[in-house]
Amino acid sequence: MQRREGIVKWFKDERGYGRIMLDGQDGNHVFVHFSGIRPDSIRFPNGFRYLKEGQRVSFHLVEHPQSTDSQRWTATDVEIISD
């Protein structure tokens, strides 16, 4: 599975999900859930995983054909490349 890159469009910490602009293109978004973010004891010392708007990330893209259009494509194994 090939890794993709994108930029975090938004992420709601309190709900644990958000959107990533695939290849940095606004209008081409994928869903991201906190459980799909790689654990990182330095970045997330308390274990709570989250993303910030504008961060550059790499991830695997998984298709869920049975899901709604807004969650059909999901980012997993998300790694933060830069803030």
Salt bridges, closest charged atoms under 4 A:
GLU5 OE1 - ARG56 NH1 3.50
ASP23 OD2 - ARG4 NH2 2.76
ASP26 OD1 - LYS9 NZ 2.91
ASP26 OD1 - HIS29 NE2 2.99
GLU63 OE2 - ARG72 NH2 2.70
ASP77 OD2 - ARG3 NH1 2.90
ASP77 OD1 - ARG38 NE 2.72
ASP77 OD2 - HIS60 ND1 3.48
GLU79 OE1 - ARG38 NH1 3.14
ASP83 OD1 - ARG43 NH1 3.19
